[in-house]
Amino acid sequence: MPETETTPGVGKLVRDRIPQIIRNEGAEPVTYIAGPKEYRARLREKLSEEVAEFLHADDVSAPDELADVAEVLLALAADLGISPEWLEAIRAAKAGERGGFAGRIVWTGNRCLE
């Protein structure tokens, strides 16, 4: 059996077109399809990875990294049976109840009222 760069249980979740992009570059990717439980776990790992990349991005690359975060969020929502519209409705309801972040408010604690 030829040695491969990845084996099942190792590797990372990649976008659907990445294997073809690798083939177009002259290499042969080694892949497998994750089962439902592994897929959800790998999406959570991918969210952490993409958030970390966004946090380290400069202002020029931040929009691309933020788009990657959004793509993973939408995939996680879909995996949970939540449509983009439903996710937006949940977000809007929370914003209506608690507000958003546009006010730039930083909470530092409470004063004792005596």
Secondary structure by P-SEA (a helix, b strand, c coil): ccccccccccbbbbccaaaaaaaaacbbbbbbbbcaaaaaaaaaaaaaaaaaaaaaccccaaaaaaaaaaaaaaaaaaaacccaaaaaaaaaaaaaaccccccccccccccccc
